[in-house]
Amino acid sequence: MTLRFVGIDPNTGGEGSPTVWVEEESADLVLQGEEADELLQALVGSTQWVPGHKTGIPAHERVIRIPVRMVPILREACDAAERASAEHHDVR
């Protein structure tokens, strides 16, 4: 597994910070961020966002919060993921 570092929260204080990578082989985005507080998790978990889709947050998933100041970094990561996918002929 190879991770391509894309960016870190520009307001980081040197400790754990929202960070974005692209996993080269799968072209998946990998995100590190602040785990959502209980209120946000409850909202996400109790709302049926897509008709017919179960509500709740599966045990293997997390809701995280990425600051708006990282939008340019996420755009860059999306572009890098698309390039990696094309390079590996991913047919997802």
Rosetta silent file (secondary structure, phi, psi, omega in degrees, C-alpha in Angstrom):
SEQUENCE: MTLRFVGIDPNTGGEGSPTVWVEEESADLVLQGEEADELLQALVGSTQWVPGHKTGIPAHERVIRIPVRMVPILREACDAAERASAEHHDVR
SCORE:     score description
SCORE:     0.000 S_00000001
   1 L     0.000  131.916  179.117    0.000    0.000    0.000 S_00000001
   2 L  -123.789  123.897  177.139    1.333    3.398   -0.985 S_00000001
   3 E  -102.248  132.519  173.382   -0.132    6.634    0.338 S_00000001
   4 E  -100.911  114.261  177.281    0.395    9.904   -1.512 S_00000001
   5 E   -67.144  130.538  178.706    0.272   12.786    0.963 S_00000001
   6 E  -107.942  -45.705 -179.830   -1.894   15.595   -0.415 S_00000001
   7 E  -179.096  164.279 -179.593   -2.220   18.039    2.439 S_00000001
   8 E  -129.235  154.475  178.179   -2.742   18.853    6.077 S_00000001
   9 L   -49.820  121.304 -177.912   -4.885   21.466    7.803 S_00000001
  10 L   -66.169  -14.282  178.765   -2.971   24.712    7.270 S_00000001
  11 L   -99.988   20.906 -178.957   -3.925   25.822   10.786 S_00000001
  12 L   -61.930  147.452  177.648   -2.364   22.773   12.435 S_00000001
  13 L  -101.876   10.283  178.502   -0.641   23.299   15.726 S_00000001
  14 L   100.025   -5.473  176.398    1.812   20.443   15.236 S_00000001
  15 L  -110.296 -162.007 -178.579   -0.301   17.686   16.770 S_00000001
  16 L   -49.140  129.118 -175.295   -3.074   15.526   15.301 S_00000001
  17 L  -143.553  151.268  173.170   -4.595   17.392   12.383 S_00000001
  18 L   -55.522  130.773 -175.684   -7.028   16.791    9.538 S_00000001
  19 E  -140.122  150.438  179.998   -4.969   15.252    6.761 S_00000001
  20 E  -128.781  134.317  174.521   -5.710   13.943    3.255 S_00000001
  21 E  -130.840  164.911  167.284   -3.949   11.200    1.289 S_00000001
  22 E  -119.594  127.561  176.485   -4.652    9.209   -1.869 S_00000001
  23 E   -81.046  115.100 -168.169   -4.030    5.460   -1.697 S_00000001
  24 L   -58.032  -46.283 -173.395   -2.174    4.899   -4.962 S_00000001
  25 L   -70.443  -40.696 -177.744   -3.330    1.393   -5.911 S_00000001
  26 L   -93.543  -17.728 -174.436   -7.059    1.845   -5.238 S_00000001
  27 L    67.137   18.034  177.336   -7.179    5.626   -5.846 S_00000001
  28 E   -75.671  146.859  170.716   -9.253    5.911   -2.653 S_00000001
  29 E   -80.936  138.695  176.216   -9.163    9.087   -0.598 S_00000001
  30 E  -119.678  123.932 -174.836   -7.914    8.527    2.950 S_00000001
  31 E  -121.468  137.300  169.448   -8.982   11.158    5.476 S_00000001
  32 E  -116.027  131.175  179.950   -7.950   11.880    9.031 S_00000001
  33 L  -158.682  175.301  178.451  -10.135   14.324   10.878 S_00000001
  34 E   -69.679  128.920  176.705  -11.799   15.216   14.110 S_00000001
  35 E   -64.171  136.078 -178.621  -14.452   12.666   15.026 S_00000001
  36 L   -60.301  147.091  177.732  -17.864   14.284   14.913 S_00000001
  37 L   -71.097  171.090 -175.065  -19.454   15.196   18.218 S_00000001
  38 H   -59.272  -38.932 -178.969  -22.456   13.260   19.563 S_00000001
  39 H   -63.848  -46.015  179.319  -25.009   15.728   18.185 S_00000001
  40 H   -66.574  -40.858  177.286  -23.647   15.524   14.635 S_00000001
  41 H   -61.601  -40.584  178.977  -23.333   11.740   14.829 S_00000001
  42 H   -63.551  -42.844  178.655  -26.938   11.502   16.015 S_00000001
  43 H   -62.352  -48.616 -179.686  -28.132   13.674   13.121 S_00000001
  44 H   -62.926  -43.816 -175.027  -26.176   11.678   10.544 S_00000001
  45 H   -74.184  -21.282 -176.332  -27.182    8.343   12.054 S_00000001
  46 H  -102.817   -2.760 -176.775  -30.887    9.060   12.399 S_00000001
  47 L  -101.264  132.553  175.436  -31.557   10.638    9.000 S_00000001
  48 L   -87.402   95.925 -173.633  -32.550    8.595    5.961 S_00000001
  49 L   -74.917  -27.973  179.421  -30.421   10.436    3.399 S_00000001
  50 L  -128.762  126.187 -179.426  -31.371    8.134    0.512 S_00000001
  51 L   -52.691  131.824  178.983  -34.867    6.630    0.223 S_00000001
  52 L    84.810   -6.371 -179.597  -34.807    2.955    1.139 S_00000001
  53 L   -91.641  136.509 -179.844  -31.327    3.125    2.677 S_00000001
  54 L   -61.440  148.900  173.402  -30.990    2.043    6.301 S_00000001
  55 L   -88.206  171.192  178.869  -30.262    4.690    8.892 S_00000001
  56 L   105.017  163.752  177.332  -27.442    4.437   11.399 S_00000001
  57 L  -113.175  114.682 -179.555  -23.670    4.485   11.290 S_00000001
  58 L   -58.195  151.930 -176.589  -22.173    1.011   10.867 S_00000001
  59 L   -58.442  -27.287 -177.471  -19.671   -0.031   13.533 S_00000001
  60 L   -90.260    3.622 -179.761  -16.823   -0.023   10.977 S_00000001
  61 L  -117.822  157.992  177.873  -17.485    3.576    9.850 S_00000001
  62 L  -133.705  147.089  170.679  -16.894    6.987   11.447 S_00000001
  63 L   -96.021  123.984  179.377  -18.299   10.444   10.826 S_00000001
  64 E  -121.678  161.101  179.870  -15.461   12.941   10.700 S_00000001
  65 E  -115.512  127.618  176.801  -15.338   16.689   10.297 S_00000001
  66 L  -114.649  125.922 -176.802  -12.959   18.321    7.803 S_00000001
  67 L   -64.827  146.939 -178.973  -12.604   22.131    8.080 S_00000001
  68 H   -57.667  -29.016 -179.565  -13.753   24.258    5.139 S_00000001
  69 H   -65.534  -10.818  178.812  -10.252   25.708    4.824 S_00000001
  70 H   -94.977    3.659  179.571   -9.227   22.261    3.531 S_00000001
  71 H   -54.314  -44.732  178.148  -11.562   22.359    0.500 S_00000001
  72 H   -60.803  -35.333  178.840   -8.662   23.196   -1.872 S_00000001
  73 H   -67.992  -40.116  177.768   -6.724   20.225   -0.463 S_00000001
  74 H   -65.792  -38.798  176.050   -9.717   17.937   -1.017 S_00000001
  75 H   -60.519  -44.994  178.684  -10.045   19.190   -4.614 S_00000001
  76 H   -61.184  -40.943  179.355   -6.370   18.416   -5.166 S_00000001
  77 H   -64.768  -40.136  177.910   -6.889   14.963   -3.634 S_00000001
  78 H   -62.103  -43.341  177.600   -9.864   14.284   -5.922 S_00000001
  79 H   -62.072  -43.730  179.860   -7.767   15.221   -8.956 S_00000001
  80 H   -64.810  -38.466  178.622   -4.924   12.981   -7.750 S_00000001
  81 H   -64.982  -41.653  177.908   -7.358   10.109   -7.151 S_00000001
  82 H   -63.591  -40.936  177.983   -8.756   10.433  -10.673 S_00000001
  83 H   -64.516  -44.114 -179.806   -5.245   10.399  -12.122 S_00000001
  84 H   -63.123  -39.845  178.923   -4.283    7.358  -10.027 S_00000001
  85 H   -63.088  -43.865  179.597   -7.456    5.561  -11.103 S_00000001
  86 H   -64.585  -38.018 -179.415   -6.728    6.242  -14.770 S_00000001
  87 H   -66.020  -32.051 -178.261   -3.122    5.052  -14.327 S_00000001
  88 L  -101.546    6.398  178.429   -4.326    1.765  -12.818 S_00000001
  89 L    53.250   40.915  179.377   -7.308    1.433  -15.170 S_00000001
  90 L   -66.836  131.431 -177.455   -9.648    1.183  -12.197 S_00000001
  91 L  -109.047   27.665 -179.053  -13.169    0.394  -13.407 S_00000001
  92 L   -59.166    0.000    0.000  -15.089    1.256  -10.263 S_00000001
